[in-house]
Amino acid sequence: MLSTFFALVVQLIAPTDVEATPAKAPPAPVAAARTPGCAEQERHQLDFWLGDWDTFEPEGVPGDSQARTHVDAILAGCVVHELYEQTDGLIGDSFLSYDSITRKWQQTWVTNFGAYMFLTGTFKDGVLTLEGTSHTKSRDLPHRITWKAEKGGVRETGVMSMDGGKTWVPAFDVLFLKHRDQ
């Protein structure tokens, strides 16, 4: 068996009288032109939130703005990006995207204080409702957040659970109104 193998190797490496011609490589395939963008109707459900905003307590006469928020469609309309800058130094950055396979929205939110939140959910009857867990330096807490057009702006309301989802308490309530240059 081994002698048969060596005989085969000798035949393969032995010189021949035929001059070797280099094989031509097949032409490289031409990549089809791709157009970036996310045209699904669902990806535009949050278009009402795009813009430059000041944030206020939603009840009563608006006092001073608590934060400035910029919300933009990025990556050819595939992602909604929020940059939230609170007057006390908290900065939050989030990315919201629609998953056309699961048919759900998802948000990743991080802050300059080390908090992280990942939420998923659906848009129904003009309201985006996401649920997930907020991870802080000391603990993880279930959260539920909603966004809806209200009072000429956008209202974002959050609740959290301190007992693993059995009961819910208010976490925040914010009204976004279009920024006006002073």
ABEGO torsion letter per residue (X at the ends): XAAAAAAAAAAAABBBABBBBBBBBBBBBBBBBBBBEBABAAAAAAAAABEBBBBBBABEBBBBBABBBBBBBBGGGABBBBBBBBAAGBBBBBBBBBBAAAGBBBBBBBBAAGBBBBBBEBBBGGBBBBBEBBBBAABBBBBBBBBBBBGGBBBBBBBBBAAGGABBBBABBBBBBBBBBX
